[in-house]
Amino acid sequence: MTDWINAVLFGIAVMAFALGLSSIIMSFMTTETGANAMKEKIEYGFFGVSGLIVCLVMGYALA
């Protein structure tokens, strides 16, 4: 049973890493200008960092 738990934790970690990294990349590729651009960059940056933190927590849970 522990193999299934480890597999699910690894899947969550990979998914969180991919979403976090893609969110950070998307924050640099904004086409907006002005206040909307800063709002978009902050939102994508927050989701990116959150995804990477979730990935690290899942990696710690697997260790």
Stockholm file with secondary structure:
# STOCKHOLM 1.0

chainA/1-63         MTDWINAVLFGIAVMAFALGLSSIIMSFMTTETGANAMKEKIEYGFFGVSGLIVCLVMGYALA
#=GR chainA/1-63 SS CHHHHHHHHHHHHHHHHHHHHHHHHHHHTCCCCTHHHHHHHHHHHHHHHHHHHHHHHHHHHHC
#=GC SS_cons        CHHHHHHHHHHHHHHHHHHHHHHHHHHHTCCCCTHHHHHHHHHHHHHHHHHHHHHHHHHHHHC
//
